[in-house]
Amino acid sequence: LWKAPVNWRMATSYDATQAIIGALKINNTRNGIQQTLHSSSFSVNGATGKIQFSKSGDRINNSIFLIKVQQKPGTDKYEFVPIP
């Protein structure tokens, strides 16, 4: 998406921004945004996939995965790597 190294904070921030933008397009009031985000018919595409929320506000089908931190070969930098 960015054609550059990305960390989890960037991806989830992008997703949050896309969700707010999508809700604003439907209803641009504070209560309207909240109602839209909790609506079962609301969804937008983000960096981590389809974004939808339950009535409680939790993200639906939010993939949870484990990662490990490993050193990039030949450098003094580290990266997050998903564990299959």
VENCORNOR-V197994 format. One record per residue. N is the residue number from 1. PHI is phi in radians with two decimals (NA if undefined). PSI is psi as a letter, one per 20 degrees, with the letter a starting at -180 (999 if undefined). NEAR is the number of other C-alpha atoms within 12 Angstrom. Layout:
n:phi:psi:near
N:PHI:PSI:NEAR
N:PHI:PSI:NEAR
This chain:
n:phi:psi:near
1:NA:g:12
2:-1.74:i:10
3:1.01:k:5
4:-2.78:r:7
5:-1.03:p:13
6:-2.30:q:18
7:-1.88:r:20
8:-1.12:h:18
9:-1.15:g:14
10:-1.12:g:18
11:-1.14:g:20
12:-1.27:h:21
13:-1.15:g:17
14:-1.06:g:24
15:-1.06:g:26
16:-1.08:g:27
17:-1.13:g:19
18:-1.10:h:26
19:-1.11:g:32
20:-1.14:g:31
21:-1.06:g:22
22:-1.07:g:25
23:-1.20:h:30
24:-1.08:h:22
25:-1.15:h:17
26:-1.55:g:23
27:-2.69:o:19
28:-1.71:k:17
29:-1.75:r:14
30:-1.01:g:14
31:-1.18:h:14
32:-1.12:h:18
33:-1.09:g:21
34:-1.07:g:24
35:-1.11:g:24
36:-1.12:g:30
37:-1.09:h:36
38:-1.50:i:25
39:-1.24:p:24
40:-1.19:i:19
41:-1.59:i:16
42:-1.47:p:30
43:-2.78:q:28
44:-2.43:r:29
45:-1.65:p:21
46:-2.20:a:24
47:-1.17:h:24
48:-1.78:j:28
49:2.10:a:22
50:-1.22:p:20
51:-1.92:o:34
52:-2.49:q:32
53:-2.18:q:26
54:-1.44:r:21
55:-1.04:h:17
56:-1.37:i:14
57:1.74:i:16
58:-1.34:q:15
59:-1.29:p:27
60:-1.49:p:21
61:0.98:k:14
62:-1.41:o:18
63:-1.10:p:12
64:-1.95:p:12
65:-2.48:q:13
66:-1.65:q:11
67:-2.31:q:14
68:-2.19:q:13
69:-1.72:p:14
70:-2.37:q:16
71:-1.35:p:13
72:-1.22:p:12
73:-0.96:p:9
74:1.31:j:8
75:-2.32:r:9
76:-1.82:j:9
77:-1.77:q:11
78:-2.11:q:15
79:-2.50:q:18
80:-1.57:p:19
81:-2.24:p:17
82:-1.08:q:15
83:-1.68:p:11
84:-1.17:999:8
